[in-house]
């Protein structure tokens, strides 16, 4: 039976630059994949040459995200409505409550977010890591944000697992990128995305405003081989005794 997966993102392009192969895989297999973007990417690049101006960048990047989501097969994109580059300064309770509301609306079996370093060490990514952890813990507790239940539509919802998308440290070292990554030995979950690598590659050109980053990422040595597998750390689960390493984010998840 189809399951629901919610990916918590900071910006448009996080879905493609990060777990795009995983999104495409589970969508192709018939699961319901949702993307939740905290911002519309208002602080990003304008394109080279510029695609838009600063005033309209958030609108343009939202459209780019929608286009990439369609390529990857995501069912729906949701927005939290916060400002790009300001998540670390935004009251954490506002971010968490918004994420909890989305979880209660989508009712995902599995949530996917960032690890503590946010892969790139971007402050927005780091903030969303903390938001995902808190939201996972609170979404099923009716004592948190009871105002959500006033219209009778939303109800508490307990996701089964929370994963953090990570890049192996060994890969970053090979590319000479000065980020910490996560050592292979600490990764818990290895998803085979080889059948969906070409789909992920087709999503990159959707992000025209971020052309420089797209070109830089695609030019990395061995990148096409790298995207044949995406890696994670299982950060939270209500399931007993998972056996590592895993190869499936949905392993052991019960039906509704």
C-alpha positions as CSV (number, residue, x, y, z in Angstrom):
1,X,0.0,0.0,0.0
2,X,1.2,3.5,-0.8
3,X,2.8,5.5,2.0
4,X,3.3,9.2,2.5
5,X,6.7,10.9,2.8
6,X,7.3,14.6,3.7
7,X,10.6,16.3,2.8
8,X,11.3,19.3,5.0
9,X,13.4,21.8,3.0
10,X,14.8,25.3,3.6
11,X,14.8,26.6,0.0
12,X,13.8,25.9,-3.5
13,X,16.5,23.7,-5.1
14,X,17.2,21.8,-1.8
15,X,15.0,19.0,-3.2
16,X,17.0,18.6,-6.4
17,X,20.5,19.3,-5.0
18,X,19.8,17.0,-2.1
19,X,17.5,14.0,-2.0
20,X,16.1,14.3,-5.5
21,X,16.7,10.7,-6.5
22,X,14.9,9.5,-3.4
23,X,12.0,11.7,-4.1
24,X,11.8,10.4,-7.7
25,X,12.2,6.8,-6.5
26,X,9.3,6.7,-4.1
27,X,7.1,8.8,-6.4
28,X,7.8,6.3,-9.2
29,X,6.9,3.4,-6.9
30,X,3.5,5.0,-6.3
31,X,4.0,6.6,-2.9
32,X,2.7,10.1,-2.1
33,X,5.6,12.5,-1.8
34,X,5.2,16.0,-0.4
35,X,7.7,18.8,-0.2
36,X,7.6,21.5,2.5
37,X,9.7,24.6,1.8
38,X,10.3,27.0,4.7
39,X,11.1,29.9,2.3
40,X,10.7,30.8,-1.3
41,X,14.4,31.5,-1.8
42,X,14.3,35.3,-1.9
43,X,18.0,35.6,-1.0
44,X,19.4,33.4,-3.7
45,X,21.0,34.2,-7.0
46,X,19.2,35.9,-9.8
47,X,20.6,33.8,-12.6
48,X,23.5,34.3,-15.1
49,X,22.3,36.2,-17.0
50,X,19.6,37.4,-14.6
51,X,16.3,35.6,-14.9
52,X,14.4,38.1,-12.7
53,X,15.0,40.9,-10.3
54,X,15.3,40.8,-6.5
55,X,11.7,41.9,-5.9
56,X,10.3,38.9,-7.8
57,X,12.9,36.3,-7.0
58,X,10.8,34.5,-4.5
59,X,7.9,34.1,-6.9
60,X,10.3,32.9,-9.7
61,X,12.1,30.4,-7.4
62,X,8.8,29.0,-6.2
63,X,7.9,28.3,-9.8
64,X,11.2,26.7,-10.3
65,X,10.6,24.4,-7.3
66,X,7.1,23.5,-8.6
67,X,8.7,22.6,-12.0
68,X,11.4,20.5,-10.4
69,X,8.8,18.8,-8.2
70,X,6.8,17.9,-11.2
71,X,9.9,16.4,-12.9
72,X,10.6,14.3,-9.8
73,X,7.0,13.3,-9.4
74,X,6.2,14.9,-6.0
75,X,2.5,15.1,-5.3
76,X,2.4,18.6,-3.8
77,X,4.6,21.5,-2.7
78,X,3.7,23.3,0.5
79,X,5.2,26.6,1.8
80,X,5.8,27.7,5.3
81,X,6.1,31.4,4.3
82,X,9.3,32.4,6.1
83,X,12.2,34.6,4.8
84,X,15.2,33.1,3.1
85,X,18.4,33.6,5.1
86,X,16.5,34.5,8.3
87,X,15.4,31.1,9.7
88,X,18.0,31.0,12.4
89,X,16.7,34.4,13.6
90,X,13.0,33.5,13.4
91,X,11.4,32.4,16.7
92,X,11.8,28.7,16.8
93,X,8.3,28.1,18.1
94,X,6.9,29.7,15.0
95,X,8.8,27.4,12.7
96,X,8.0,24.3,14.7
97,X,4.3,25.1,14.9
98,X,4.1,25.6,11.2
99,X,6.0,22.4,10.5
100,X,3.7,20.5,13.0
101,X,0.6,21.9,11.2
102,X,2.0,20.6,7.9
103,X,2.7,17.2,9.4
104,X,-0.8,17.0,10.8
105,X,-2.2,18.0,7.4
106,X,-0.1,15.7,5.2
107,X,0.0,12.8,7.7
108,X,3.3,11.4,6.5
109,X,4.5,8.0,7.6
110,X,8.1,9.2,7.1
111,X,9.8,12.6,7.3
112,X,13.1,13.5,5.7
113,X,15.0,16.6,6.7
114,X,18.6,17.9,7.2
115,X,21.3,16.7,9.5
116,X,22.9,19.0,12.2
117,X,25.3,20.6,9.7
118,X,22.7,20.9,7.0
119,X,25.1,19.3,4.5
120,X,26.3,22.8,3.4
121,X,26.4,24.4,6.9
122,X,23.8,27.0,5.7
123,X,22.2,28.5,8.8
124,X,18.8,27.9,7.3
125,X,19.5,24.2,6.8
126,X,20.8,23.9,10.4
127,X,17.6,25.6,11.7
128,X,15.4,23.2,9.8
129,X,17.3,20.3,11.2
130,X,16.2,21.4,14.7
131,X,12.7,22.2,13.5
132,X,12.3,18.7,12.1
133,X,13.4,17.0,15.3
134,X,11.0,19.1,17.4
135,X,8.1,18.8,15.0
136,X,8.5,15.0,14.8
137,X,8.3,14.8,18.6
138,X,5.3,17.1,18.9
139,X,3.0,16.4,16.0
140,X,1.4,13.4,17.7
141,X,0.9,15.1,21.1
142,X,-2.5,16.9,21.3
143,X,-1.1,19.1,24.0
144,X,1.1,20.9,21.4
145,X,-0.7,23.6,19.4
146,X,-4.3,22.6,20.3
147,X,-5.5,25.5,18.1
148,X,-4.9,23.3,15.1
149,X,-7.9,21.2,16.0
150,X,-10.6,23.9,16.3
151,X,-12.0,23.3,12.8
152,X,-12.1,19.6,13.2
153,X,-9.9,19.0,10.1
154,X,-6.6,18.4,11.7
155,X,-5.8,15.9,14.3
156,X,-2.6,14.6,16.0
157,X,-0.4,12.6,13.8
158,X,2.6,10.4,14.7
159,X,5.1,9.8,11.9
160,X,7.0,6.5,12.2
161,X,10.5,7.8,11.2
162,X,12.6,10.9,10.8
163,X,15.6,10.7,8.4
164,X,18.4,13.2,7.9
165,X,19.8,13.5,4.4
166,X,23.6,13.4,4.6
167,X,26.6,13.2,2.2
168,X,29.4,10.8,3.1
169,X,32.5,12.6,4.4
170,X,34.6,10.5,2.1
171,X,32.9,11.8,-1.0
172,X,33.3,15.4,0.1
173,X,37.0,14.7,0.7
174,X,37.3,13.3,-2.8
175,X,35.8,16.5,-4.2
176,X,38.0,18.7,-2.0
177,X,35.0,20.4,-0.4
178,X,35.7,21.7,3.1
179,X,32.5,20.4,4.8
180,X,32.4,17.8,7.5
181,X,29.8,15.4,6.0
182,X,29.1,12.2,7.9
183,X,31.6,9.3,7.9
184,X,30.3,6.2,6.0
185,X,30.4,4.2,9.2
186,X,27.8,6.5,10.8
187,X,25.3,6.4,8.0
188,X,22.4,4.2,8.7
189,X,20.5,4.1,5.4
190,X,21.6,3.7,1.8
191,X,18.9,4.2,-0.9
192,X,19.5,2.8,-4.4
193,X,18.6,5.7,-6.7
194,X,20.3,4.4,-9.8
195,X,17.0,3.9,-11.6
196,X,16.1,7.5,-10.9
197,X,19.4,9.3,-11.4
198,X,18.4,10.6,-14.9
199,X,15.2,11.9,-13.5
200,X,17.1,13.8,-10.9
201,X,19.5,15.2,-13.5
202,X,16.4,16.5,-15.5
203,X,15.3,18.5,-12.5
204,X,18.5,20.5,-12.3
205,X,17.8,22.8,-15.2
206,X,14.5,23.8,-13.6
207,X,16.5,26.0,-11.2
208,X,17.5,28.6,-13.8
209,X,18.2,31.3,-11.3
210,X,20.8,29.1,-9.6
211,X,22.6,28.3,-12.8
212,X,26.1,28.8,-11.3
213,X,25.4,26.3,-8.5
214,X,23.9,23.9,-11.0
215,X,26.9,24.0,-13.2
216,X,29.3,23.7,-10.3
217,X,27.5,20.7,-8.9
218,X,27.1,18.8,-12.2
219,X,30.8,19.4,-13.0
220,X,32.1,17.5,-9.9
221,X,34.1,14.4,-10.9
222,X,32.0,11.2,-10.7
223,X,28.8,13.1,-9.9
224,X,26.7,10.8,-12.1
225,X,28.0,7.8,-10.2
226,X,27.5,9.6,-6.9
227,X,23.8,10.2,-7.5
228,X,23.1,6.5,-8.0
229,X,22.8,6.2,-4.2
230,X,21.6,8.7,-1.6
231,X,22.4,8.3,2.1
232,X,20.8,9.1,5.4
233,X,20.9,8.9,9.1
234,X,17.8,7.6,11.0
235,X,17.4,10.3,13.6
236,X,14.1,9.3,15.2
237,X,11.8,6.3,15.0
238,X,8.9,4.8,17.0
239,X,9.6,1.4,15.4
240,X,11.4,-1.2,17.6
241,X,15.0,-2.2,16.8
242,X,15.8,-1.2,13.3
243,X,18.5,-3.3,11.7
244,X,21.3,-1.3,10.1
245,X,22.3,-0.7,7.4
246,X,18.9,-0.1,5.8
247,X,18.1,0.3,2.1
248,X,14.5,1.5,2.3
249,X,13.1,4.6,4.1
250,X,9.8,2.8,4.4
251,X,11.1,-0.4,5.8
252,X,8.9,-1.7,8.7
253,X,6.4,1.2,8.4
254,X,2.9,-0.1,9.1
255,X,-0.1,0.7,6.9
256,X,-2.6,3.2,8.1
